[in-house]
């Protein structure tokens, strides 16, 4: 049977003349079954069936987990809490714990896109991946600017709608020039995809890839983090010499997000020794504790809330992300591989994974509505933050699940 015509837009199932393997990023479970039925001939195993057997379901679980962490990090907001109170620090901990959310998404992309065996031309990257993200960006930017700047403020803040011209012009301007909170990620992904064909040129050599990853991490993550600790916090002015010298090197290609991209690809290979797995766990735990301690300590020092040490470019967040990634790749994978034998679990996992992009895009809207109805300080922060995050996640999932049944919305979620 000729598989050269199997094409699915962002279902990511295809096989071309140059490759007999099926490349799948996200696919609907029903579509997958249909493809298997269509491509089965005389009881022979097809490329689609071979993919089903080798699919790494732990990556779906990691995607779902990272998706929930996005909601948690945005729900764990300290604005309505008294600075320095018990509930304030509980909320800070949840926020610090969940900062691996975006890095994990990037690391998953690193697995999918940076494999040297995977053919990926510039044309494919732009026509297939970048174009889809750009369409999503346009739709959701318009949506959030219309909803947040007009409908939401009208309902909850009694915004005056008499000046229609000003309202329309400001909405158009904001749509063109500003990212609405979490939508920055879409433009970032477009940029990351643009440089992917370049980055892929180094991944066949793992030594060079590790060198690149470590170099970029030192320049864009380690030294900036240490600068804030030693120069800004501990007032050791001599450290600025190191920072200034690093900047003078002008290694402008380096970026903290590319580090996560490379780490996803590098850490996906099985460790040669078990000690490396345990070392990764230790690094992850230390990273989480450091993130919490540094954010709390620096905020108390400044006598105000500060978010520097939860930025994705901080080395402590990198440490957290490494530990979480490895934890899912090894112990969680073992349990997922057993549970995936149950069809109901498999269906739920794939469905949640399918909807993760849409949940990410919609959840901020649901957060705004829920917080107006039930402020953060209404209940005990210890249990309300994770529970409300789950409620927001679930509501977002239900909405996305049904609107994805409409083909137009499926392309932008």
HELIX and SHEET records of a PDB file:
HELIX    1   1 UNK A   29  UNK A   39  1                                  11    
HELIX    2   2 UNK A   47  UNK A   54  1                                   8    
HELIX    3   3 UNK A   57  UNK A   75  1                                  19    
HELIX    4   4 UNK A   86  UNK A   97  1                                  12    
HELIX    5   5 UNK A  101  UNK A  113  1                                  13    
HELIX    6   6 UNK A  122  UNK A  124  1                                   3    
HELIX    7   7 UNK A  125  UNK A  130  3                                   6    
HELIX    8   8 UNK A  131  UNK A  146  1                                  16    
HELIX    9   9 UNK A  147  UNK A  152  3                                   6    
HELIX   10  10 UNK A  153  UNK A  156  1                                   4    
HELIX   11  11 UNK A  164  UNK A  177  1                                  14    
HELIX   12  12 UNK A  181  UNK A  183  5                                   3    
HELIX   13  13 UNK A  184  UNK A  203  1                                  20    
HELIX   14  14 UNK A  206  UNK A  217  1                                  12    
HELIX   15  15 UNK A  218  UNK A  222  3                                   5    
HELIX   16  16 UNK A  223  UNK A  227  1                                   5    
HELIX   17  17 UNK A  228  UNK A  233  3                                   6    
HELIX   18  18 UNK A  237  UNK A  239  5                                   3    
HELIX   19  19 UNK A  240  UNK A  248  1                                   9    
HELIX   20  20 UNK A  256  UNK A  267  1                                  12    
HELIX   21  21 UNK A  274  UNK A  302  1                                  29    
HELIX   22  22 UNK A  308  UNK A  310  5                                   3    
HELIX   23  23 UNK A  315  UNK A  327  1                                  13    
HELIX   24  24 UNK A  328  UNK A  332  3                                   5    
HELIX   25  25 UNK A  333  UNK A  339  1                                   7    
HELIX   26  26 UNK A  343  UNK A  354  1                                  12    
HELIX   27  27 UNK A  356  UNK A  373  1                                  18    
HELIX   28  28 UNK A  376  UNK A  378  5                                   3    
HELIX   29  29 UNK A  381  UNK A  403  1                                  23    
HELIX   30  30 UNK A  407  UNK A  410  1                                   4    
END                                                                             
